[in-house]
Amino acid sequence: MKIAILGGGISGTALAHMLAKDGHRVTVLEASSRPGGLCKSRRYGEFTFDEAGGHILFSKDKQALQWEIDRCGGEAGTVRVQRNTKIRWHDRFVPYPFENGVGHLTPDAILDCMKGYIEALVERRVGKPCPQTFRDWIDWRMGEGFARHFMVPYNEKIWKCDLRSMASSWVAGRVPEAPIEDVLRAALGQTTEGYTHQSVFWFPKHGGFETVVKGTVEGGGFDVQCGVRVKDVRKVGSKFTVDGESFDLVVNTAPLPLIERAIADIPDAIRADIRALVPISLINVMIGVKLDEPLPPLSWIYLPFADQGPTNRVTYYSNYSPHNAPQGHGSFLAEVTYRGHLVPDKAWMDNVLDGLQRAGILRRDKVVLAEWCDNTFAYIDQDHEFANRVGRVRKWFDESGYITFGRFGRYEYHNSDQCVGRAMEVHAHVREIAKSGAPARPTWR
Ligand SMILES: Cc1cc2nc3c(=O)[nH]c(=O)nc-3n(C[C@H](O)[C@H](O)[C@H](O)COP(=O)(O)OP(=O)(O)OC[C@H]3O[C@@H](n4cnc5c(N)ncnc54)[C@H](O)[C@@H]3O)c2cc1C
């Protein structure tokens, strides 16, 4: 078949790679000057940075993880890193997840957290139902102490909203419950580890996270046209046209609010739903520093408090690969989320760097480079209407003969490994279409 894929992030290029291997003629149309989307990286002198904040290669899906590692040249092309993540909690660094680090808090805070955790556990055991709002879910699941000392300030910082306006459903299945024994042990000062599927991760040795996409495109056997902002897509009989050219199949992976105007067949009610899918945006500050001694062996840290500046997470990026920064230097990525409009100026940048200095992460007099990158589509707003709205949008696409997937192409909270896993499912679906010669409803959900 002759297939057009809209959007050249990891979703679009991974699918193109798989379809081209089957002998289909595949064209990826990408608005930006090069493929990569949220996985792009950039260079400043000898520094390499990821554009959309700290990215790592890890997955519960071994096949997808291996696929991504292979695109980077396998074990030889990647660095295997032991995850070491912390929360900067006032004057100290507390191991993450917070429940596993509770023993590192002050005695009063440990008491608050454990009292609330046990009360919440008892209430759940006697049948207190899962609440509707994310704010109430935090109390229901973690208890009042964990809520006050970390969960609420951190989540307000990242989501930039009243947590009662967010549905609890989005956390279901995303946040594993720490066993009570582990939390009690942690409170007693014993070491316990949460999120074990993330305890080791991989990172491309050279070129930043974008290497995953470069390795997908190079030798992939498909055509990538960059600088093409698709303007007109429509069904014509059993085929499609994209900016006047005929294709047997169109797969969208571009953010729906950016592509909706181009797709002629979308009904008005679905357009209204798509326009209401508001993104949460991210300014990623890329920082290079001169080092007198190596950076502490941290992967990333969370900054829940206002006096730490607007940053919610800092990646110790030069710890991911020695090639990310020149000799004698280190680098960080500081992530700052926002809603609506934000253009950083000098005062804003000073606020970010001062906050990081106050949090004991860097010294301003050692900073040799500070640049920023804006990512309009970074996180998904999980308001109470989101599930219904996105359900209607997905249903329309699935019944229309178009295929749409990707982080913002289907509004699934996916990391790159899940985008690759989804591309594998779409690939199998397209094989069925090629075999039967007729469009079919996706079998994946
Ligand atoms: C802060 C942050 C941290 C993350 N950390 C990790 C991590 O540690 N590990 C991990 O695996 N994943 C991580 N992710 C998720 C990962 O970045 C995404 O899952 C993945 O990059 C999404 O790829 P995609 O192809 O679906 O979408 P995108 O990368 O958004 O690609 C969509 C493409 O469509 C293009 N486009 C837009 N409009 C048009 C148009 N009109 N015509 C043609 N093209 C168009 C865009 O330019 C873009 O290239 C993180 C994301 C964020 C925001």
The ligand as an SDF file (V2000), in Angstrom:
LIG
                    3D

 53 58  0  0  0  0  0  0  0  0999 V2000
    8.8150   16.1200   30.3030 C   0  0  0  0  0  0  0  0  0  0  0  0
    8.7020   14.8180   29.5530 C   0  0  0  0  0  0  0  0  0  0  0  0
    9.4800   13.7320   29.9360 C   0  0  0  0  0  0  0  0  0  0  0  0
    9.3900   12.5270   29.2610 C   0  0  0  0  0  0  0  0  0  0  0  0
   10.1860   11.4860   29.6490 N   0  0  0  0  0  0  0  0  0  0  0  0
   10.1850   10.3510   28.9400 C   0  0  0  0  0  0  0  0  0  0  0  0
   11.1010    9.3140   29.2720 C   0  0  0  0  0  0  0  0  0  0  0  0
   11.8670    9.3980   30.2170 O   0  0  0  0  0  0  0  0  0  0  0  0
   11.1090    8.1990   28.4960 N   0  0  0  0  0  0  0  0  0  0  0  0
   10.2690    8.0520   27.4300 C   0  0  0  0  0  0  0  0  0  0  0  0
   10.3340    7.0230   26.7550 O   0  0  0  0  0  0  0  0  0  0  0  0
    9.3680    9.0130   27.1210 N   0  0  0  0  0  0  0  0  0  0  0  0
    9.3040   10.1550   27.8390 C   0  0  0  0  0  0  0  0  0  0  0  0
    8.4240   11.1550   27.5160 N   0  0  0  0  0  0  0  0  0  0  0  0
    7.3860   10.9040   26.4980 C   0  0  0  0  0  0  0  0  0  0  0  0
    7.8860   10.9900   25.0630 C   0  0  0  0  0  0  0  0  0  0  0  0
    8.5090   12.2220   24.8090 O   0  0  0  0  0  0  0  0  0  0  0  0
    6.6760   10.8300   24.1360 C   0  0  0  0  0  0  0  0  0  0  0  0
    5.9350    9.6860   24.4860 O   0  0  0  0  0  0  0  0  0  0  0  0
    7.0190   10.6730   22.6830 C   0  0  0  0  0  0  0  0  0  0  0  0
    8.0780   11.4860   22.2970 O   0  0  0  0  0  0  0  0  0  0  0  0
    5.7680   10.9930   21.8480 C   0  0  0  0  0  0  0  0  0  0  0  0
    6.0280   10.7590   20.5060 O   0  0  0  0  0  0  0  0  0  0  0  0
    4.9160   10.9810   19.4010 P   0  0  0  0  0  0  0  0  0  0  0  0
    5.5410   10.6230   18.1050 O   0  0  0  0  0  0  0  0  0  0  0  0
    3.6750   10.2970   19.8020 O   0  0  0  0  0  0  0  0  0  0  0  0
    4.5670   12.5520   19.4420 O   0  0  0  0  0  0  0  0  0  0  0  0
    5.4680   13.8140   19.1270 P   0  0  0  0  0  0  0  0  0  0  0  0
    6.8540   13.5920   19.5540 O   0  0  0  0  0  0  0  0  0  0  0  0
    4.7190   14.9800   19.7020 O   0  0  0  0  0  0  0  0  0  0  0  0
    5.4630   13.9080   17.5340 O   0  0  0  0  0  0  0  0  0  0  0  0
    4.4340   14.4950   16.7950 C   0  0  0  0  0  0  0  0  0  0  0  0
    5.0370   15.1500   15.5590 C   0  0  0  0  0  0  0  0  0  0  0  0
    3.9980   15.7110   14.7540 O   0  0  0  0  0  0  0  0  0  0  0  0
    4.5140   16.8710   14.1330 C   0  0  0  0  0  0  0  0  0  0  0  0
    3.4050   17.7180   13.6180 N   0  0  0  0  0  0  0  0  0  0  0  0
    2.6160   18.5800   14.3060 C   0  0  0  0  0  0  0  0  0  0  0  0
    1.7240   19.1630   13.4740 N   0  0  0  0  0  0  0  0  0  0  0  0
    1.9380   18.6620   12.2510 C   0  0  0  0  0  0  0  0  0  0  0  0
    1.3270   18.8700   10.9590 C   0  0  0  0  0  0  0  0  0  0  0  0
    0.3100   19.7150   10.7830 N   0  0  0  0  0  0  0  0  0  0  0  0
    1.8270   18.1870    9.9100 N   0  0  0  0  0  0  0  0  0  0  0  0
    2.8640   17.3270   10.0460 C   0  0  0  0  0  0  0  0  0  0  0  0
    3.4790   17.0870   11.2430 N   0  0  0  0  0  0  0  0  0  0  0  0
    3.0080   17.7370   12.3210 C   0  0  0  0  0  0  0  0  0  0  0  0
    5.3350   17.5170   15.2390 C   0  0  0  0  0  0  0  0  0  0  0  0
    6.2680   18.4350   14.7250 O   0  0  0  0  0  0  0  0  0  0  0  0
    5.9900   16.2870   15.8850 C   0  0  0  0  0  0  0  0  0  0  0  0
    7.2580   16.0090   15.3270 O   0  0  0  0  0  0  0  0  0  0  0  0
    8.4840   12.3830   28.1790 C   0  0  0  0  0  0  0  0  0  0  0  0
    7.7150   13.4720   27.7740 C   0  0  0  0  0  0  0  0  0  0  0  0
    7.8080   14.6760   28.4510 C   0  0  0  0  0  0  0  0  0  0  0  0
    6.9760   15.8450   28.0090 C   0  0  0  0  0  0  0  0  0  0  0  0
  1  2  1  0
  2  3  1  0
  2 52  2  0
  3  4  2  0
  4  5  1  0
  4 50  1  0
  5  6  2  0
  6  7  1  0
  6 13  1  0
  7  8  2  0
  7  9  1  0
  9 10  1  0
 10 11  2  0
 10 12  1  0
 12 13  2  0
 13 14  1  0
 14 15  1  0
 14 50  1  0
 15 16  1  0
 16 17  1  0
 16 18  1  0
 18 19  1  0
 18 20  1  0
 20 21  1  0
 20 22  1  0
 22 23  1  0
 23 24  1  0
 24 25  2  0
 24 26  1  0
 24 27  1  0
 27 28  1  0
 28 29  2  0
 28 30  1  0
 28 31  1  0
 31 32  1  0
 32 33  1  0
 33 34  1  0
 33 48  1  0
 34 35  1  0
 35 36  1  0
 35 46  1  0
 36 37  1  0
 36 45  1  0
 37 38  2  0
 38 39  1  0
 39 40  1  0
 39 45  2  0
 40 41  1  0
 40 42  2  0
 42 43  1  0
 43 44  2  0
 44 45  1  0
 46 47  1  0
 46 48  1  0
 48 49  1  0
 50 51  2  0
 51 52  1  0
 52 53  1  0
M  END
$$$$
